Amino acid sequence: MFGRSKRSRQEKVIREVLTAEFGKQGLDFESFDPTIQRTMVIAALASGSVQEQIDAFARVAAKIAEQD
């Protein structure tokens, strides 16, 4: 029971950090598809690095842009 509450707090903090960091790049994290948001939060929890997830997102976005 207590573990779930701690994880919820961690997810909230990570979501806030992701929102702020993407905001610095002119992107609205809250406008991302909910599946993408959830995946990035879980990945940041697992890796312990929000910046790593932002960098990975940027790499994927760059690859997609190359295809357009």
Protein Blocks (a to p, Z undefined) as FASTA:
>chain_A
ZZmmmmmmmmmmmmmmmmmmmmmnopafklpcfklmmmmmmmmmmnopaklmmmmmmmmm
mmmmmmZZ
